[in-house]
C-alpha cells in the first residue's frame, strides 16, 4: 500500500510541470486523483501518459480557473464521484510579467491576471470545495506558492506582479489556516526553481523533486498547518 492509498485528491494544473509530476507520484502512492487544466489538448495528453499507472483512479476535467463557473462545476463533479475530498492542491499558476517589470511601469494587465490566477482562483476553489473537505479524512489544502513571494524577497526587483500574487497567496494560507484550525489543515508549498514552462530551461531543479516534496507535505501530521514548506522543511513566509 502506498502512502496515499485511498486518499481523494484534486490537483489543478496537472497537464505539465510540477502538477503533472505530482499527479504521477500521488497515483503511484495509491491516491485517487481528480485533475484539471486549462488546455484541453494538453490535459488529454497528460491523461494518456498517466493512464497506465492510474489504474482507473484518474479523472480529468478541462476548464479555466479564472472563470466563475468552474469551481462550482468541479465541486459538483467531485461530490458525484466521491462525496468528499481529502486533499486540494492549488497548483495552477502563471508568471506573466518579465524579469524587469515593476508595478510602477503603469500596466495593470499583468497584475490583474497574476492576482486572478494565483490568488483568486485558489480562493474560489477552496471555498467551493470546503464542504467536501469537511467530510474528508484529515482534510488539507496545499497552496503552491513561491519563494519569490516571501517577505524577504518582496524587496527584490522584477516579476513584481508574480511576487505580489504569491505573497497574497501566502497571506490567504495563513488566514484560512487560522479560520479552519482543527477542521482543515492549510499550508503553502514552495516547489523551488525547477525546469518548467514557468521556471525556464535554466532552472537547477526538476519537477519530480518538487513532487516528492509535495508528497511529504501531503503526508505530514494533520496538526501541521499555517506554514510555508520547501524540501520537507518549514521556512519563513
C-alpha positions in Angstrom: 0.0 0.0 0.0 1.2 3.5 -0.9 1.5 6.5 1.4 -1.7 7.9 -0.1 -3.7 4.8 -0.6 -7.4 5.6 -0.8 -6.9 9.4 -0.5 -9.1 11.5 -2.7 -7.1 14.4 -4.1 -7.9 17.2 -6.6 -4.9 18.8 -8.3 -5.1 21.9 -10.6 -2.7 22.4 -13.5 -1.8 18.7 -14.0 -1.2 18.9 -17.7 2.6 19.7 -17.3 5.4 20.5 -14.9 5.0 20.2 -11.2 1.3 19.4 -11.4 1.9 16.5 -13.8 4.7 15.0 -11.8 2.7 15.5 -8.6 -0.3 13.6 -10.1 2.0 10.9 -11.3 3.6 10.4 -7.9 0.4 10.6 -6.0 -1.2 8.0 -8.3 1.9 5.8 -7.7 1.3 6.1 -4.0 -2.3 4.9 -4.3 -4.2 8.1 -4.4 -7.4 8.7 -6.4 -6.8 11.9 -8.4 -9.1 14.4 -9.9 -7.1 16.6 -12.2 -7.9 19.8 -14.1 -6.0 22.1 -16.5 -7.0 24.9 -18.9 -5.7 23.5 -22.2 -7.9 20.5 -23.1 -5.4 19.1 -25.6 -2.5 19.1 -23.1 -4.8 17.7 -20.5 -5.8 14.8 -22.7 -2.1 14.1 -23.5 -1.3 14.1 -19.8 -4.2 11.8 -19.1 -3.0 9.4 -21.8 0.5 9.4 -20.3 -0.8 8.7 -16.9 -3.3 6.1 -17.9 -1.1 3.0 -17.4 -0.2 3.9 -13.9 -3.6 5.4 -12.9 -5.4 2.1 -12.6 -8.7 3.8 -13.3 -8.0 6.2 -10.4 -7.6 9.4 -12.5 -10.4 11.7 -13.7 -9.7 14.9 -15.6 -11.8 17.9 -16.5 -10.6 20.8 -18.6 -11.5 24.3 -17.6 -10.3 27.8 -16.9 -10.0 28.6 -13.2 -10.3 32.3 -14.0 -13.9 31.7 -14.8 -16.5 31.9 -12.0 -18.3 28.8 -13.1 -15.5 26.2 -12.9 -15.2 25.9 -9.1 -18.8 25.0 -8.6 -18.6 22.6 -11.5 -15.6 20.9 -10.0 -17.3 20.7 -6.6 -20.3 19.0 -8.2 -18.1 16.6 -10.1 -16.1 15.7 -7.0 -19.3 15.3 -5.0 -20.7 12.9 -7.6 -17.6 10.8 -7.7 -16.5 10.7 -4.1 -18.9 12.6 -1.9 -15.9 14.1 0.0 -12.4 15.3 -0.6 -9.2 14.7 1.4 -6.7 17.0 -0.3 -6.9 20.0 -2.6 -3.7 21.0 -4.3 -3.9 24.5 -5.7 -1.0 24.1 -8.2 -2.1 26.1 -11.3 -0.3 29.4 -11.6 1.1 32.0 -14.0 4.0 34.4 -14.3 3.1 36.9 -16.9 5.5 39.8 -16.2 9.1 40.0 -17.4 12.1 39.8 -15.2 12.5 43.6 -15.1 8.9 44.7 -14.9 7.8 46.6 -11.9 4.4 47.8 -10.6 5.5 51.4 -11.4 5.6 50.6 -15.1 2.0 51.5 -15.2 0.4 48.5 -16.9 -2.3 46.9 -14.8 -2.9 43.9 -17.0 -0.1 41.7 -15.6 -1.2 42.4 -12.0 -4.9 41.6 -12.8 -4.0 38.3 -14.4 -1.5 37.3 -11.7 -3.9 38.0 -8.9 -6.8 36.3 -10.7 -4.9 33.1 -11.3 -2.5 32.9 -8.4 -4.8 34.2 -5.7 -8.5 34.5 -6.5 -8.7 31.1 -8.3 -7.3 29.2 -5.3 -9.5 31.2 -3.0 -12.7 30.5 -5.1 -11.9 26.8 -5.5 -11.0 26.3 -1.8 -14.4 27.9 -0.8 -16.3 25.8 -3.3 -14.7 22.6 -2.1 -14.7 23.4 1.6 -18.0 21.5 2.3 -16.5 18.4 0.7 -13.2 18.8 2.5 -15.1 19.0 5.8 -16.3 15.5 5.0 -12.8 14.2 4.2 -10.3 12.3 6.2 -7.7 14.6 7.8 -8.5 17.1 5.0 -6.0 19.6 3.9 -5.4 22.4 1.3 -2.0 22.8 -0.3 -1.3 26.1 -2.0 1.6 26.0 -4.4 3.4 29.3 -3.7 6.9 30.6 -4.3 10.0 31.8 -2.5 9.6 34.9 -4.7 6.6 35.8 -2.6 8.3 35.6 0.8 8.7 38.8 2.8 12.4 38.7 2.3 12.2 38.5 -1.5 9.5 41.2 -1.7 12.3 43.7 -1.5 13.8 42.4 -4.8 13.1 44.0 -8.2 11.4 42.3 -11.1 8.5 39.9 -11.6 6.5 42.3 -9.4 3.0 41.1 -10.2 4.1 37.5 -9.6 5.8 38.3 -6.3 2.7 40.2 -5.1 0.3 37.5 -6.0 2.3 34.8 -4.3 2.8 37.0 -1.2 -1.0 37.4 -1.2 -1.4 33.6 -1.5 0.8 33.1 1.5 -1.4 35.5 3.4 -4.5 33.6 2.3 -2.8 30.4 3.5 -2.3 31.9 7.0 -5.8 33.3 7.3 -7.5 30.1 6.2 -5.3 28.1 8.5 -6.4 30.1 11.4 -10.1 30.1 10.5 -10.1 26.3 9.8 -7.8 25.2 12.6 -8.6 21.7 13.6 -11.0 21.3 10.7 -8.8 21.6 7.5 -5.1 21.9 7.5 -3.9 24.7 5.2 -0.3 25.1 4.1 1.7 26.7 1.4 4.4 24.9 -0.6 7.4 26.3 -2.5 8.3 23.9 -5.2 11.6 25.6 -5.9 13.1 26.8 -9.1 12.6 23.9 -11.5 12.6 23.2 -15.2 9.0 24.0 -16.2 7.4 26.4 -18.7 7.3 28.9 -15.8 10.7 28.2 -14.4 12.5 28.1 -17.7 15.2 25.7 -19.1 18.0 27.1 -16.9 16.4 26.2 -13.6 18.5 23.9 -11.5 15.8 21.6 -10.3 13.4 19.0 -11.7 9.6 18.8 -11.3 10.0 15.3 -9.9 11.9 16.7 -7.0 9.0 19.2 -6.3 6.6 16.3 -6.5 8.5 14.4 -3.8 8.3 17.5 -1.6 4.6 17.8 -2.3 4.2 14.1 -1.1 6.0 14.9 2.1 3.6 17.8 2.7 0.5 15.7 1.9 1.5 13.1 4.5 2.5 15.4 7.3 0.7 15.0 10.7 -2.7 16.7 10.4 -1.9 19.2 13.1 0.8 20.9 10.9 -1.0 24.0 9.5 -0.4 27.6 8.6 3.2 27.2 7.3 5.2 27.6 4.2 7.2 24.4 3.2 10.2 23.8 1.0 12.1 20.5 0.6 10.3 19.0 3.5 11.0 21.9 5.9 9.0 24.8 7.2 10.6 28.1 6.1 9.7 31.8 6.9 6.8 33.3 4.9 
